[in-house]
Amino acid sequence: MIWDQLKSTLVWVLIAAAALSAVLEHSYIEAVVILVIVVLNTAIGVIQEFKTEKTLENLRSLLNPQARVMR
């Protein structure tokens, strides 16, 4: 789930921006803030995905795959 959240192009652009900010501008505070935002975004995405999968499992358990047919 974590890898799925990190596969986004926008996440990689933000990580690159943090690295460039730290290396080129020596602005470590900006780099840390960007990385914290990426980590928080990833954590929130994983939590939401986990809750969604749990809800889907509960909904699947409510389904009745069998039907009675009269001829």
Secondary structure, 3 states (H helix, E strand, C coil): CHHHHHCCHHHHHHHHHHHHHHHHCCCHHHHHHHHHHHHHHHHHHHHHHHHHHHHHHHHHHHCCCCCCCCC
